[in-house]
């Protein structure tokens, strides 16, 4: 089955590739840390490959991006575990945040941030592998709060940046749409002048000169051009064509 097309496809493929790279890297690190093959399979292979599969084959773009984002967060958590909680391993969360922010999706980004907060809180309360330094091990909840605070600050900064980018994109789209509408109106006006007004002018001159046949031909041309222009303008609208029909023909009353 071919992979689905998702927003920011190139970035999404990079994240998926990174998820796969983590598997052999963590397998090697786990072996050096004394992990059994079963431990590596259950903690590394199954979760990361599972999230990769969802990220690649989910028919819903946000679900696919969310799986990839959570995969990066999970990889950060595994890195902390396999290294015994060294401080430097915690920095990988911030690298993952930068990659997730490239999706420019609020829900995906905050889901990743929520995972990081839940991870630190859970292991601080349960006594799992989270820190290496003795002073941190003695007060895990305090230092987990410190880390979570940093995560919150990064989340806020990234959120502001994402909002500014989104606002700029909307402003650009609005400006481009305004220019496009102006160009479209200009083209319609030019066509109306060239195809209709000019024909009516020719008909008026012909009528004044007594050239009835020429005048009738010019009027017929103006009518045909008018109909073609109206049909083209209404082609993409949801106006029912019956609205344009009239029960009686429009006639001009003769004036003395």
C-alpha positions in Angstrom: 0.0 0.0 0.0 1.4 3.4 -1.0 1.9 6.0 1.7 -0.7 8.7 1.9 0.0 12.3 1.1 0.2 14.5 4.1 0.7 18.3 4.7 4.4 19.2 4.6 5.1 15.8 2.9 8.9 16.3 2.7 9.2 17.2 6.4 6.9 14.3 7.3 9.1 11.9 5.4 12.2 13.2 7.3 10.5 12.6 10.6 9.5 9.1 9.6 13.0 8.3 8.5 14.3 9.5 11.9 11.9 7.2 13.7 13.4 4.2 11.8 17.0 5.4 12.5 16.3 5.3 16.2 15.6 1.6 16.2 19.1 0.2 15.3 20.8 3.0 17.3 18.8 2.2 20.5 19.3 -1.5 19.9 23.0 -1.0 20.0 22.8 1.3 23.0 20.5 -1.1 24.8 22.9 -4.0 24.2 25.7 -2.0 25.7 23.6 -1.1 28.6 22.8 -4.7 29.3 19.3 -4.9 27.9 18.0 -8.3 26.8 16.7 -8.8 23.3 13.2 -9.0 24.6 13.6 -5.8 26.5 14.8 -4.0 23.3 12.0 -5.4 21.2 9.3 -4.4 23.7 10.7 -1.0 24.5 12.2 0.1 21.2 11.1 -2.0 18.2 7.4 -2.5 18.8 6.6 1.1 19.9 8.7 2.9 17.2 7.8 0.6 14.4 4.1 0.8 15.4 4.2 4.6 15.4 6.0 4.6 12.1 3.4 2.4 10.5 0.6 4.8 11.7 2.6 7.8 10.5 3.0 6.3 7.1 -0.3 4.6 6.4 -2.9 6.5 8.3 -5.5 8.1 5.9 -5.9 11.0 8.3 -3.1 13.6 8.0 -3.3 14.8 11.6 -3.2 11.3 13.0 -0.2 10.5 10.8 1.6 13.7 11.9 0.6 13.0 15.6 2.0 9.5 15.5 5.3 10.8 14.1 5.5 13.6 16.7 4.7 11.2 19.6 7.3 8.9 18.1 10.0 11.6 18.4 8.9 12.3 22.0 9.0 8.6 22.8 12.5 8.3 21.3 13.6 11.1 23.6 12.2 9.2 26.6 14.0 6.0 25.6 17.2 7.9 25.2 16.9 9.1 28.8 16.2 5.5 30.0 19.0 3.8 28.1 21.6 6.4 29.2 20.5 6.2 32.8 19.1 9.7 32.9 22.1 11.7 32.0 21.4 15.4 31.8 22.5 15.6 28.2 19.9 13.1 27.1 17.1 15.4 28.3 18.2 17.9 25.6 17.0 15.6 22.9 13.4 16.6 23.9 14.2 20.1 22.7 15.5 18.8 19.4 12.3 16.8 19.0 10.2 19.9 19.7 12.0 21.8 17.0 11.2 19.0 14.5 7.6 18.7 15.6 7.1 22.5 15.3 7.9 22.2 11.6 4.5 20.6 11.1 2.9 23.9 12.1 -0.1 22.1 13.6 -1.3 23.3 17.0 -2.9 20.0 18.1 0.1 17.9 17.0 2.5 20.3 18.8 0.6 20.4 22.0 0.1 16.7 22.0 3.9 16.3 21.8 4.4 18.8 24.7 1.8 16.9 26.7 3.7 13.7 26.2 6.9 15.3 27.5 5.2 16.7 30.6 3.4 13.4 31.3 6.7 11.4 30.9 8.6 13.6 33.4 5.7 13.7 35.9 5.1 9.9 35.8 8.7 8.9 36.3 9.3 11.5 39.0 6.3 10.1 41.0 7.0 6.4 40.3 10.8 6.5 40.8 11.7 5.4 37.3 14.9 6.2 35.5 14.8 9.9 34.9 17.9 11.5 36.4 21.5 10.5 37.0 22.8 13.1 39.5 22.3 12.3 43.2 20.9 15.7 44.0 18.3 15.1 41.3 17.5 11.6 42.4 16.9 12.9 46.0 14.3 15.4 44.7 13.0 14.0 41.5 9.7 15.8 41.6 11.3 19.2 42.0 13.7 18.7 39.1 11.0 17.2 37.0 9.1 20.4 37.6 12.1 22.4 36.5 12.4 20.4 33.3 8.6 20.7 32.7 8.9 24.4 33.2 11.5 24.6 30.5 9.3 22.6 28.3 6.4 25.0 28.9 8.6 28.0 28.0 9.8 26.3 24.8 6.2 25.4 24.0 5.0 29.0 24.5 7.8 30.4 22.4 7.2 27.9 19.6 3.5 28.6 19.8 4.0 32.3 19.4 6.2 31.6 16.4 3.7 29.3 14.9 1.0 31.9 15.4 3.0 34.6 13.7 3.8 32.3 10.8 0.1 31.3 10.4 -1.0 35.0 10.6 1.6 35.9 7.9 0.4 33.1 5.7 -3.2 34.2 6.1 -2.3 37.8 5.4 -0.4 36.8 2.3 -3.2 34.6 1.0 -5.7 37.4 1.6 -3.5 39.9 -0.3 -3.1 37.5 -3.2 -6.8 36.8 -3.3 -7.5 40.6 -3.4 -5.1 41.1 -6.2 -6.5 38.1 -8.1 -10.1 39.5 -7.7 -8.9 42.9 -8.9 -7.2 41.3 -12.0 -10.3 39.3 -12.7 -12.5 42.4 -12.5 -10.1 44.2 -14.8 -10.2 41.4 -17.4 -14.0 41.3 -17.3 -14.2 45.0 -17.8 -11.8 44.9 -20.8 -13.8 42.0 -22.3 -17.0 43.8 -21.7 -15.6 46.9 -23.4 -14.0 45.1 -26.3 -16.8 42.6 -27.1 -20.0 44.4 -26.0 -19.5 48.1 -25.8 -17.6 48.3 -29.1 -20.3 46.3 -30.8 -23.0 48.5 -29.4 -21.1 51.6 -30.5 -20.8 50.2 -34.1 -24.5 49.4 -34.1 -25.3 53.0 -32.9 -23.2 54.5 -35.7 -24.7 52.1 -38.3 -28.2 53.0 -37.1 -27.4 56.7 -37.4 -26.1 56.2 -41.0 -29.1 54.2 -42.0 -27.1 51.0 -42.3 -29.8 48.7 -40.9 -28.1 45.4 -41.8 -24.8 46.4 -40.4 -26.5 47.7 -37.2 -28.4 44.4 -36.8 -25.2 42.4 -37.2 -23.4 44.5 -34.6 -26.4 44.2 -32.2 -26.4 40.4 -32.7 -22.7 40.3 -32.0 -23.1 42.4 -28.8 -25.9 40.1 -27.7 -23.9 36.9 -28.4 -20.9 38.3 -26.6 -23.0 39.4 -23.6 -24.5 35.9 -23.3 -21.1 34.2 -23.5 -19.6 36.5 -20.9 -22.5 36.0 -18.4 -22.4 32.3 -19.0 -18.7 32.2 -18.3 -19.0 34.4 -15.2 -21.7 32.2 -13.7 -20.1 28.9 -14.6 -18.5 28.4 -11.2 -21.3 29.8 -9.2 -24.1 28.0 -7.5 -26.8 30.2 -9.1 -29.6 28.2 -10.7 -29.8 29.0 -14.4 -33.6 29.2 -14.1 -33.2 32.3 -12.0 -32.0 34.1 -15.2 -35.1 33.2 -17.1 -37.9 35.8 -17.4 -41.6 34.9 -18.2 -41.9 37.8 -20.6 -39.3 39.3 -23.0 -38.0 42.8 -22.0 -39.3 45.4 -24.4 -38.4 49.0 -24.7 -41.4 51.2 -25.1 -41.2 53.5 -28.1 -40.7 57.1 -27.0 -41.6 60.1 -29.2 
